[in-house]
Amino acid sequence: MKKKQSNLDPKFIAEIKAKILKEKNKLEQELAGFATKNPHVTDDYDAEYPEYGDKNDDNAQEVERYTVRKPLEIALEKSLRDVNNALSRMEKGTYGICKYCDEPIGEKRLIARPNSSACVSCKKTLTNEV
């Protein structure tokens, strides 16, 4: 089945795209501050394991720092994937179309959450907010 094409105003899409690109840059900078980009997997980073020394206190600090960074890495990677998926939908002309019901996503939702791939109704159903 062919995906429905977006009927959003090109000017609106351009404004949202600028926001999304700004967010993408911010996410990549944040990830680069404590993780290394995996050259073999798109949007994958590896949190760096710090090296403070060989003493027990040093090792405890290394483990503590890594366990703080790893969940942050995972959350930022997910956000980056969402950003890149939104940009991909823009290129395909399907940005603003719900991936579940194939209906338009409201502009207010896209302004509030530019990376959204689901309309409010479908998102509520998915998260049991009905």
C-alpha positions as CSV (number, residue, x, y, z in Angstrom):
1,M,0.0,0.0,0.0
2,K,1.4,3.4,-1.0
3,K,1.8,5.8,1.9
4,K,-0.4,8.9,1.8
5,Q,1.5,12.1,0.9
6,S,1.6,15.1,3.2
7,N,-0.5,18.1,2.4
8,L,1.3,20.4,4.8
9,D,2.3,23.9,3.6
10,P,5.9,23.8,2.4
11,K,6.7,26.9,4.4
12,F,5.4,25.1,7.6
13,I,7.6,22.1,6.8
14,A,10.6,24.3,6.2
15,E,10.1,26.0,9.6
16,I,9.8,22.6,11.3
17,K,12.8,21.2,9.4
18,A,14.9,24.1,10.7
19,K,13.9,23.2,14.3
20,I,14.6,19.5,13.7
21,L,18.0,20.2,12.2
22,K,18.9,22.4,15.2
23,E,17.8,19.6,17.5
24,K,19.9,17.1,15.6
25,N,22.9,19.2,15.9
26,K,22.3,19.6,19.7
27,L,21.9,15.9,20.1
28,E,25.1,15.0,18.1
29,Q,27.1,17.6,20.1
30,E,25.8,16.2,23.4
31,L,26.6,12.6,22.4
32,A,30.1,13.7,21.2
33,G,30.8,15.0,24.7
34,F,31.0,11.6,26.2
35,A,30.5,9.0,23.5
36,T,32.2,7.9,20.3
37,K,30.2,7.5,17.1
38,N,30.1,3.9,15.8
39,P,31.3,4.1,12.2
40,H,29.5,0.8,11.3
41,V,26.0,1.6,12.6
42,T,24.0,4.6,11.8
43,D,22.9,6.7,14.9
44,D,24.9,4.5,17.2
45,Y,27.3,5.8,19.8
46,D,29.3,4.1,22.5
47,A,29.7,5.7,25.8
48,E,33.4,6.0,26.7
49,Y,34.6,4.1,29.7
50,P,36.7,6.5,31.7
51,E,40.1,5.6,33.0
52,Y,41.0,7.2,36.3
53,G,43.5,4.7,37.6
54,D,43.9,1.2,39.2
55,K,43.0,1.9,42.8
56,N,39.6,0.7,44.2
57,D,38.3,4.3,44.5
58,D,39.4,5.0,40.9
59,N,37.6,1.8,39.7
60,A,34.5,2.7,41.6
61,Q,34.5,6.2,40.0
62,E,34.9,4.7,36.5
63,V,32.0,2.3,37.0
64,E,29.8,5.1,38.5
65,R,30.5,7.5,35.6
66,Y,29.9,4.8,33.0
67,T,26.6,3.7,34.6
68,V,25.4,7.3,34.5
69,R,26.5,7.9,30.9
70,K,25.1,4.7,29.4
71,P,21.3,5.4,29.9
72,L,21.9,8.9,28.8
73,E,23.6,7.6,25.6
74,I,20.6,5.3,24.9
75,A,18.0,8.1,25.4
76,L,20.0,10.6,23.2
77,E,20.4,7.9,20.5
78,K,16.6,7.3,20.5
79,S,16.0,11.0,20.2
80,L,18.5,11.2,17.3
81,R,16.8,8.3,15.5
82,D,13.4,10.1,15.9
83,V,15.0,13.3,14.4
84,N,16.5,11.4,11.5
85,N,13.3,9.5,10.9
86,A,11.3,12.8,10.8
87,L,13.9,14.2,8.3
88,S,13.5,11.1,6.2
89,R,9.7,11.4,6.1
90,M,10.2,15.0,5.0
91,E,12.3,13.8,2.1
92,K,9.8,11.2,1.1
93,G,6.9,13.6,1.4
94,T,5.2,11.7,4.1
95,Y,6.0,14.0,7.0
96,G,2.8,14.8,9.0
97,I,1.1,11.5,8.2
98,C,0.4,9.1,11.0
99,K,2.3,5.8,10.6
100,Y,-0.6,3.9,12.2
101,C,-3.8,5.2,10.7
102,D,-2.4,7.0,7.6
103,E,-4.3,10.2,8.5
104,P,-2.8,13.7,8.9
105,I,-1.1,14.7,12.1
106,G,-2.4,18.0,13.4
107,E,-0.1,21.0,13.0
108,K,-0.4,21.8,16.7
109,R,1.1,18.4,17.5
110,L,3.9,18.8,15.0
111,I,4.7,22.2,16.5
112,A,4.8,20.8,20.0
113,R,6.6,17.6,19.0
114,P,8.2,18.0,15.5
115,N,9.5,14.4,15.5
116,S,6.1,12.9,16.0
117,S,5.2,10.1,13.7
118,A,1.7,9.4,15.2
119,C,-1.4,11.4,15.6
120,V,-2.8,12.2,19.0
121,S,-5.5,9.6,18.8
122,C,-3.2,6.8,17.9
123,K,-0.6,7.8,20.4
124,K,-3.2,7.8,23.2
125,T,-4.3,4.4,22.1
126,L,-0.7,3.1,22.1
127,T,-0.1,4.5,25.6
128,N,-3.4,3.4,27.0
129,E,-4.6,7.0,27.6
130,V,-8.0,6.4,26.0
